[in-house]
């Protein structure tokens, strides 16, 4: 996966699938400012390094989650066209994997994931 600098500094969507970490990053900036005089700048470097790490991890999670949702919505559309139940199984497995791996879903992400799971469960029971 390729991440360029322009994508890294671009702010995430206001209401995406992942919770926004801007509050945490802002807190780390404040901690870095407080630590500057106490640690002769070394604490600031550590705090800003952690903030950068948080932003990179958030960007990776956003890209990964968007891809998963795109794949699941495509599987839903393909199921509507072909009635192949393997697409429903894909949705179930992918959503289960996401719930195990990603712990920072926003309310929107949780809601859409639940809707996809309900759709898969409802149509696979037929």
Helices and strands as residue ranges (DSSP letters): H 5-9, H 22-39, H 42-82, H 86-101, H 107-124
